[in-house]
């Protein structure tokens, strides 16, 4: 994770499923096409049956549209550019999208279906077709996207093409105790009574030192961690999973999701250490190593960031555990296919074509704008959700290392 990030207000946790809408659905299909249709309907029936016991609010199977619109060619006249709050969208040809046609679109489809739980304005009518196409072939999915959407290159508001920035974030998995112990002494708090959005409350240092602040948080501790830096990481990422040891010795995994913050500005502890020339790189490994060598200065480092995040605990069902926390759009995040964006540049729920090449990732693929963050500001800026895990898992190692150039194209309904 990049220590300059802080997640914006959001909730926390999860995916879903459907079929083709091309000529094979229309009457008069040849025998082979009718057989394929029957197989697809049968497959859908099996999926519905298997999900019935565990899926949340399963979607009804919608009837296919009676006819498909005329195919779109890549040399049709382009629409005008669109001006957004913090970006300009310039229409382009599909052939201008690097890697278009080579992505495994089905890997992004679940994220798209989940986004349809809270669709962006202008996309609602298409969500039924998105669900239908969940079990379509890759060629059918690609043809539908080209027919229904127009790609736009995202640039600065004046139309200039600045080098964008892609970073990563993840959902940490951390050991915790339900009660304070000799080793677990760092609390994760729920919001205090009387906390008002937009109004500063006690700072991080105040919470650690002032009796009035401690009294206001009495009884608000959700769980306790062994490492205060882990608690800071959890606050920066915005949500996480805790392997909680209960007072009776039993263990269970829960999710803690962003609930509120104390109204103070976020300051990077990595930047604080770099400015003092205490470390040469702002990685969590370097920060933890410095803290181990300088325990007497640990609080000074932590207090350099006055912002504190408060959480709420969420049950983590077997289904929930298969997906990420809920992002700012209000839908569960999908590893590798959900991104955080500046909503004044790209609305939540928008399908986006992402292209990046660097030492950590070289990818051109379809993603969904489903979250935001305090450091995610500007036209061509995105934070890729990489999944969940511990310190040695790919979700962390990719998120921690990811900081490289970025290009974005939004896909907007025709």
Beta strands, then each sheet from edge to edge (+ up, - down):
strand 1: 82-83
strand 2: 88-91
strand 3: 149-155
strand 4: 164-177
strand 5: 186-189
strand 6: 221-225
strand 7: 239-245
strand 8: 251-261
strand 9: 309-314
strand 10: 338-340
strand 11: 351-357
strand 12: 362-371
strand 13: 381-389
strand 14: 403-413
sheet 1: 1+ 2- 3+ 14- 4+ 7+ 8- 9+
sheet 2: 1+ 2- 3+ 14- 11+ 12- 10- 13+
sheet 3: 5+ 6-
end
